Amino acid sequence: MQARSVAEVGTGTGVSGLWLLRGMQDDGVLTSVDLEAEHQRLARETFSEAGYAPQRFRLIAGSGLDVMARLTDAGYDLVFLDGDKAEYGEYLEQAVRLVRPGGLIVFDNALWHDRVADPSQRDPETAAIRDVVQRVATDDRLRSVLVPLGDGLLVAQLLP
Ligand SMILES: C[S@@+](CC[C@H](N)C(=O)[O-])C[C@H]1O[C@@H](n2cnc3c(N)ncnc32)[C@H](O)[C@@H]1O
């Protein structure tokens, strides 16, 4: 999608960030948020060792919801969510605001170790992911696909 501006919640040690950077335009910037400064220190190392200049990534330490609330409306080609699973519902609300028309909202762990498809599983993380999968499927502003690879990737496009 020739992305120039990508936001991520859940930097971790930078595995997903590296793949996102690889798929972006050469001048694209990844903005990535994580509660844990130590995770971001490792991610910074990962990106630098892979040859990405510091201006290609902006790492922000903080709560995903707090930081998302400060990001620019329609300012992102893609928003990737991989932070606190129990907050997926709130991430969806923010991501719809942050992504440009035609842009993508992507949730990792949409199958959540096969718990999402098992109605007897009612813990907060599973319930939140299940709710997001259902909301995305019925939201007229979005078209979506649940990719059954790994732990599941829910991809939704904000309709232009
Ligand atoms: C599964 S890991 C992310 C892995 C990363 N996306 C990757 O592929 O390398 C989840 C990350 O979310 C972070 N996290 C958890 N709750 C968060 C929150 N409320 N706000 C921001 N980050 C959070 C954790 O510190 C952890 O680094």
Ligand as a Chemical Component Dictionary entry (heavy atoms), coordinates in Angstrom:
data_LIG
# 
_chem_comp.id                   LIG 
_chem_comp.type                 NON-POLYMER 
_chem_comp.pdbx_formal_charge   0 
_chem_comp.three_letter_code    LIG 
# 
loop_
_chem_comp_atom.comp_id 
_chem_comp_atom.atom_id 
_chem_comp_atom.alt_atom_id 
_chem_comp_atom.type_symbol 
_chem_comp_atom.charge 
_chem_comp_atom.model_Cartn_x 
_chem_comp_atom.model_Cartn_y 
_chem_comp_atom.model_Cartn_z 
_chem_comp_atom.pdbx_ordinal 
LIG C1  C1  C 0  3.045  -9.143 22.095 1  
LIG S1  S1  S 1  4.090  -7.863 22.588 2  
LIG C2  C2  C 0  4.345  -6.953 21.103 3  
LIG C3  C3  C 0  5.213  -7.658 20.139 4  
LIG C4  C4  C 0  5.639  -6.809 18.972 5  
LIG N1  N1  N 0  4.501  -6.230 18.260 6  
LIG C5  C5  C 0  6.483  -7.644 18.041 7  
LIG O1  O1  O 0  5.945  -8.290 17.126 8  
LIG O2  O2  O -1 7.692  -7.674 18.246 9  
LIG C6  C6  C 0  2.995  -6.789 23.441 10 
LIG C7  C7  C 0  3.646  -5.475 23.867 11 
LIG O3  O3  O 0  2.612  -4.608 24.279 12 
LIG C8  C8  C 0  3.078  -3.862 25.373 13 
LIG N2  N2  N 0  1.905  -3.368 26.098 14 
LIG C9  C9  C 0  1.091  -4.053 26.929 15 
LIG N3  N3  N 0  0.103  -3.277 27.371 16 
LIG C10 C10 C 0  0.274  -2.069 26.776 17 
LIG C11 C11 C 0  -0.421 -0.835 26.829 18 
LIG N4  N4  N 0  -1.528 -0.690 27.583 19 
LIG N5  N5  N 0  0.050  0.195  26.098 20 
LIG C12 C12 C 0  1.170  0.065  25.334 21 
LIG N6  N6  N 0  1.878  -1.080 25.257 22 
LIG C13 C13 C 0  1.429  -2.125 25.969 23 
LIG C14 C14 C 0  3.960  -4.821 26.159 24 
LIG O4  O4  O 0  4.899  -4.124 26.961 25 
LIG C15 C15 C 0  4.609  -5.632 25.049 26 
LIG O5  O5  O 0  5.872  -5.112 24.693 27 
# 
loop_
_chem_comp_bond.comp_id 
_chem_comp_bond.atom_id_1 
_chem_comp_bond.atom_id_2 
_chem_comp_bond.value_order 
_chem_comp_bond.pdbx_ordinal 
LIG C1  S1  SING 1  
LIG S1  C2  SING 2  
LIG S1  C6  SING 3  
LIG C2  C3  SING 4  
LIG C3  C4  SING 5  
LIG C4  N1  SING 6  
LIG C4  C5  SING 7  
LIG C5  O1  DOUB 8  
LIG C5  O2  SING 9  
LIG C6  C7  SING 10 
LIG C7  O3  SING 11 
LIG C7  C15 SING 12 
LIG O3  C8  SING 13 
LIG C8  N2  SING 14 
LIG C8  C14 SING 15 
LIG N2  C9  SING 16 
LIG N2  C13 SING 17 
LIG C9  N3  DOUB 18 
LIG N3  C10 SING 19 
LIG C10 C11 SING 20 
LIG C10 C13 DOUB 21 
LIG C11 N4  SING 22 
LIG C11 N5  DOUB 23 
LIG N5  C12 SING 24 
LIG C12 N6  DOUB 25 
LIG N6  C13 SING 26 
LIG C14 O4  SING 27 
LIG C14 C15 SING 28 
LIG C15 O5  SING 29 
# 
